[in-house]
Amino acid sequence: MQKKAIRKQVIRKDASVGTAEMKIAKEYGLPDGCVRLVLPNGKKARTDKIIESFLKDWDK
C-alpha cells in the first residue's frame, strides 16, 4: 500500500524545480544536493524546469 506524500509547505507552481529541491532539503534538515525530483521515466528533472510543467508530466 502506497502512502500519500505529506508536505509541510506548499511550493508555488511558478517556482523552479531547483528551488523546490532546496526548500525540501531545508525543511527536513537535509544537506544541499541530497534531494532530487525525478520524472516518471526515472530521469532527473532539470533544475530550471517550472513546477507546474513538472506536475503535468506526472499527471500523464
C-alpha positions in Angstrom: 0.0 0.0 0.0 1.4 3.3 -1.1 1.2 6.3 1.3 0.3 9.8 0.0 3.2 12.3 0.4 2.8 14.8 3.1 4.0 18.3 2.5 4.8 20.8 5.3 4.9 23.7 2.9 3.2 24.3 -0.4 5.6 25.1 -3.3 4.4 27.6 -5.8 3.6 26.4 -9.3 5.8 29.1 -10.9 8.9 28.1 -8.8 11.7 26.1 -10.4 12.5 22.5 -9.6 15.8 23.6 -8.2 14.1 26.0 -5.7 11.7 23.2 -4.7 14.6 20.8 -4.1 16.4 23.4 -1.9 13.2 24.1 0.1 12.5 20.5 0.7 16.1 19.8 1.9 16.0 22.9 4.2 12.6 21.9 5.6 13.8 18.4 6.6 17.3 19.5 7.6 19.0 17.6 4.9 22.3 18.6 3.2 22.3 20.5 0.0 22.1 18.4 -3.1 20.6 15.3 -1.5 17.0 15.9 -2.7 16.3 15.3 -6.4 13.0 15.4 -8.1 12.6 12.8 -10.9 10.3 12.5 -13.9 8.0 9.5 -14.4 10.6 7.9 -16.7 13.2 7.9 -13.8 15.4 10.7 -15.2 16.3 13.7 -13.0 14.2 16.8 -13.7 16.1 19.8 -14.9 16.6 22.4 -12.1 15.3 25.2 -14.3 12.0 23.4 -15.1 8.9 25.0 -13.7 7.0 23.0 -11.0 3.7 23.4 -13.0 5.1 21.6 -16.0 6.8 19.0 -13.7 3.5 18.2 -12.2 1.9 17.9 -15.6 4.5 15.3 -16.5 3.4 13.3 -13.5 -0.3 13.6 -14.4 0.1 11.9 -17.8 
